[in-house]
Amino acid sequence: MYSNMFNLKQVLIIVLVASLFSCKTEVKDEKPEKKTLTSFPQKLPEEKPDMELSAALNRLYDAYPAPKPQDNELFSQFKYTELKGFDYNNHDGTISRRDPSKVIFENGKYYVWYTYRNTPTPPRGADKCTDVIPSSDWDLAEIWYATSEDGFTWEEQGVAIKRPEKPIVGWRAVTTTDILKWKGKYYLYYQGFMEASGKRGDDCPVAVSYADSPDGPWTPYNKIVIPNGPEGAWDQFSIHDPYPLVHNGKIYLYYKSDFGQKGDWIRMQGLATADNPLGPFTKHPLNPVINSGHETSLFPFKTGIAALVYKDGNEHNTVQYAEDGVNFEIAAISELMPYAAAPFVPDAFTDTKDGRGITWGLSHFINLGGKGQFHSMLARFDCDLSRDVNDPIMKEPRVMYGPDFYFKQNLTAKQKKKINDQTEKLRIK
């Protein structure tokens, strides 16, 4: 009897324990009831809420790295500083510096290369140019370089790439350079003009010189490394603004082409890749890879590549990103972006899979000087497009401009006359 009772107790205890365990398991697996939102929250959610959204709000969460600019690592404002150490001959138009390269840090100092023109007169146009009088701001130019201890005060070192003898590529002008470091050597890519700019559409193929030191001497390759496209292609007539990075173990060289009709140019960006700095370069089959922009300015970011698309096209004044370096999407919209941005990119050539971004670089201002004194000058820009920096001032989405800034964007005499004529027509009616 006692044995039967003991067995019965054992069975009851086992059943009770199993029942309790089952209840606990059921409670653990229960999910809290999801609250259904009937209106968009007063506090902007960091993640996309589970509710029907407008196209604008879907885009806010799907198209940008963060819903607020302040939290977007690829959003920044830009600040500018005048550089010390460069003379412009009282801005009379005879000296011009423009189109800087990426800034690199070697030998304990910063290096930058740029288009340098020093001519007896300012540009006089294609019809009045000679062997010493330039047609444009970059005509009769060479590639010079400067160094700096702090990025604000620069010491000009002199010529890096001279104009070669005719008929070698670049005999008329060598311009718009950028730098690559590859396996211990340095490579400067640049445009080589063989006719005065403005004569027939700026056909200036990409050439390259190389050196064992950023101070040179530079050995010219004396061959075209990126040719124009075939007849009828978007880049048939021009390959401008070469810009190299190292990505996926290869050299990614981005470039711009002007195409369409003269006076109504369309400007987009292409990509050519190579396993060797001297080529051969293969143009990407999806070119153009960026549908807007002027001088290309790019940098490694996370596992992909980011681009400053500052001018020309529907997507100007945007920062874009491509995981594969090819299929770019808008990541941020900004303002007062730098012209011909040439950032300091410490990981430009490391083939990084963890790109850290940029905080400063050089750019240029053009159309300086009074009438007949056209020239350009270099300047410094600062920003926060870095994963290692958090500068709230740079992330402020609103920038205030005084009335003078706006009044400088005034109507032309032709526009004013048209408006007055329209008013007169109303009076007649």
C-alpha positions, 0 to 999 in steps of 0.5 A: 500500500505504502509503495503504491502511494509513494509511486502515486506521489512521484507521478503527481510531482512529475506531472506538476513540475512538467506543468509548471515548466510548460507554463514558463515556456509558454510565457517566455515565448509570448511576444508583447502585443505590438502597438499600432500607430495611428499617427506619426510619432512626435519624437522622430523614431531612429528606426522606420516605424511599422505603419503606412508612410508617405513616399517622403517618409519612406525615403527618409528611412530607406535612402539616407544613412540616418533620418536626421542630418545631425546623425548622418555621417555623410552629412556636413557643412563646409568652412573655408580658410584663406591659405598663407604662403601663395603669392598672386601678383596682386591678383592681376590675373598673371598667376593662377593656382587651381585644381589641387590634387588630394593631400597626402602626408609623407616625410612628416609634412603635407603635400599637394600638387596643382595647376600653376599658370604664370604668364605675361598676361591673363587669359585672352581667349582662343582667338588672341592666344599665342605661344606665351599668351594663354587662351584660358586660365589653365592654358600654358600651365604646368603642375607645381607642388607645395608642402605644409607643416599644418595644412594652413601655411604652405611653402611652394616647392616649384615645378613637378611636371613640366610641359614636354616638347611638342608633339608629346602629350601635354606640350601645350599645357599639363593640368588638373593632376591627382596623386596615387601611391602604389607599392612604394612609388608615386604617380601623378595623373594629369590632362595633357593639352596639345592645343590651346584650350577653346580651339576645338573642345578641350581634347586632353587625354590623361597622361601620367608620370612616376617617381620614387619620392613625392619630391620627384624627379618625375619620369613621364610615361609619354603615353596616353593611359586613358583614351577617349571613348569610341565614336558616339560614346559619351566620353568620345571627346574628353577625359578630364579630372583623373582621380585615383583610389585603391579599392578591391586590390585595384586602381579605381580611377574616376574621371569626368567627361563633357558631352552633348552640345557646346555651350550646353555641356552635360557633365558626368563621372566615369570609372576606369580600373587597372591592376597597374598604374600605367595601365591598361585601364578598363572602362566600366561597362556601366559608365557613367557611374555618377550622373552629376558633378564636375571635378570628382572628389571621392574617398573610402568610406566603410566598405565602399566609396563616398563622393562629393558631387558639388556642381552640374546635374540634377544631383549636384550639392550631394554626398553620394555612396556606393558599396561597390564603388560603382552604383552610387546613391545620394546619402546627403544633401549639403550646400556651399560645397567645395569647388574642385575638392581635394581632401586629405584622405589618409586611407586613399591607397591602403585598400581599406575595408573600413574607410574612415572618411575626411575632415579637410582638404584644399579646393579652389575659387575661380573667376577672380580678378576684375575685368581682364584679370581672370585667375583662380586661387587655392583655399582650405575647406574643413568638414565632418565627413569622418567616422572618428569625429563628431563636430556639432557645428559642422552637422548643423543643418541650417546655415544663415547668410546675410542679405549681402550674400543674397544680393550678390546673386543679382539680376543681369541687365538683360533680365531686368529689361525683360521684366520691365518689358513684361510690366509695360505689356500689362500696362498696355492691356 
